[in-house]
Amino acid sequence: MSENFNTPTTVDPRLLEVLVCPVTRGRLTYDRAAGELISKGAKLAFPIRDGVPIMLAEEARALD
């Protein structure tokens, strides 16, 4: 991996337009502070690692 690789601090809005929750197929919102994509319908938070959204339900964190 290049030393010049930077993890983005934001998610491209175009990406949010095409990504959907793999459980509900609903819309996702970006939580910048936590670095997660939130599915309110499924009550799950999907992590973003090295700038890549991990869209696997088994990798998601359950929300209260």
N, C-alpha and C positions, 0 to 999 in steps of 0.2 A: 504494500500500500504506500502511496506517496506521502511524504512528510507534509506536503502542501494541502492534504485533504482536510477540509473543514466540515464539521457537522453543522447543518443549517440551523439557525435559531428560529426559523419559521417554516411552516409548511406551505408549499405553493398552493394558492387558492384553486388553481386548475386541477390539482391533484385531489383536493377535497370535493370538487364537483363530480369526479368519476369514482372515487372510493365510496363504498357502502359497507355497512356492518355485515359481516359474513353470516350472522345469526338471523337478523331481522330484515336485512336488505334495506335498512333505513339509513337516514342521513347521519353523518359523523360530525362532531365539532372538535376543534383543536384546543387542547389545554396546554398553553405554552409553558406555564410554570412547572407542570408535571411531565411535560414531554410525551403526552399521550393523546390518542384520538378517542373521543368519548362517544359511546352509543347509549343514549338515554333510554331507548326502547329495550335494549338487552341488559341495561345496567352493567355495562362492561367498559373497561378502559384498556385500549390496545396500545402497547408500548411502541415507541419509535427508537430504534437502535441504530446508531451511526447514520442517521438521516433516512432510514428505511422503516416504514410502518410494518409492524409484524401483525398481520391480519389473521391470526389463528386464535380461535376461541380458547384453546387450552393454554395459550400464552397471555391471555387477557387477565386483568385484575378485576375482581367483582367490586361493584360500587354499592354503597349502603342504600 
